Amino acid sequence: MKYLRILFFLLFLSCTPEKPINDMVGNYTSAKMDRVERLYYKLGFGVNSTIIKTELSLKKNATFYFETCGIKTRGKWKVKDDLLILNVEQGKFKNDSLARIKKFNVKERKELFQFHIEKNKLFAIVPNSDGRKSILLLKKQKQS
């Protein structure tokens, strides 16, 4: 029965229509996953952990602000097929000590700046240095 539910969930996700770009505009934050989501990403993508404390703001003029627990970036965004691509123009580490030692390099973590689009969610699968994978799952916030 559980597998049947997962199958219906996957079919539902695959049949959603493409979002117009204006629907992408808004604020997204990392959110806790429910059991079905955890199972979906673990089985479908081999994810072992979750990246938390992340915010993304997409503006109408195609600019963005993206912040994780370790970095802050700004730049331009675009949608290509089912991917949201963040083209970073400015980036820095939040920790000043680390920023003095190492320059921020987008190319080292390019997976962090490409999100798959699913309804009101964005997700990126990010490989870790130990060979495992983490997910960065962002959910769109309701506007007040």
C-alpha positions, 0 to 999 in steps of 0.5 A: 500500500505504501508503494502505491501511495508513492507511485501516485505521488510521483505520477502527480508530480510528473503531470504538473504543468510548467510554471509561468515565470511570474509564478516563480517570483517570491520568497522561498525558505528551507522547510522540514520535509514530511515522510513522503518527501523524505522517502521520495528524495531518498529513493529517487535521488539517493539523498542522505541529509538536508541543507537547512537555514536557507533563503531565496528571494526571486524578484520580478526584474530577474534578480535574486538574493540567496543566503545559506548558513555559510554564503550570501549571493546576488545575481540574475535568475532564469528558467530553462525547462524545469530548472531555475538557474541562478547566475551569481554576480556577487558572492561571499562567505558569511564567516569573515575568517573564511573569506580572508583565507579563501575566495568565494568560487561559484564553480566549486558548488555549481549544483547549489545554484541550479534548482529543479522546479516542482509546483511551489517547491525548488530542490537541488541535489548537492554532492558532499565531499564524502560522496554522499548527497544532500538536498536543498529543498525550498518552499515558496512562502505565502504572501501576506 
